Amino acid sequence: MTTPPALLIAGIGTRDDRRATVFHHFVQEVAARHPDLPVAGGLTGPGGAHPLSDAIGRLVEDGVTRFAVVPLTLIPVEHPRDGIAAALAQEAERHADTSFSCAPALGPHPALLDVLERRLDEALGGGRRRPSDRAETTVLLVGGGSPLPEANAEVHRAARLMWEGRGFAGVEVAFASLAAPDVPFGLDRCARLGARRVVVLPYALFPGDALERVRQEAEGWWLAHPEVEVMTADAIGPAEALMEVVLARYKEAAGASERARFTSEDQAFAHPDAHADVR
């Protein structure tokens, strides 16, 4: 029986120790739940906590040569120099006998949109509510922000998917940094559109310093505009659904790795002089 590839959970590097710690604990929990599968995870970028290169190195020392990579990010667009693909290319050069098959980014996966919907309901309160409560609530979906317009456009796509069929008055978009509009401007827009209740919803996997700034900005805006009720929801967090999506993405990447391997072997058999590069 062919040994399945290892699961490599790859995140974008951060200076936020809290977010890095939550990421690390999430990887540990996935590994604990799947003891039959080699699992490791790390973050891109030099000098940060839990580097991706260390995670790959440990598995290579254990004899792993094939990796199915799951990017732990909601946005499929990344910087060409600093993203996960660039980091994996460097590792493929460093470890000549390894191969990496990368799954798509996680979001906006329907299961994660459902978790975001639960975070909205939690922010609104767990008691009994009228059916019209959602129709009177506007959502401000707050992405991390990027200098790449394509990445910011993905947050707008998620906002549209959050709005469809969920009964909210509207879903507007803002960004924590690097892109406009910021949170206060986004709340201004909600108010101009007639909102009297707004839930600020982070489009983020894990809590951290950036989300604390978003919360503070939302509370500051509310103090200046008491006529509009403002609540802030939590990030997705290490929910059960997130683990399920990661495992589903792993199976996609592992399947792609197997198909590529068998195709290369078939080509090498059909053409004995051909060199099959499956890295």
Buried (B, 14 or more C-beta within 10 A) or exposed (E): EEEBBBBBBBBBBBEBEBBBBBBBEBBEEBBEEBEEBBBBBBBBBEEBBBBBBEBBBEBBEEEBBBBBBBBBBBBBBBBEEEBBBEBBEEBBEEBEEBBBBBBEBBBBBEBBBEBBBBBBBEBBEEEEEEEEBBEEBBBBBBBBBBEBEEBBBBBBEBBEBBBEEBEBBBBBBBBBEBBEBBBBEBBBBBBEEEBEBBBBBBBBBBBBBBBEEBBEBBEBBBEEBEEBBBBBBBBBBBBEBBBEBBBBBBBBBBBBBBEBBEEBEEEBEEEEEEEBEBE
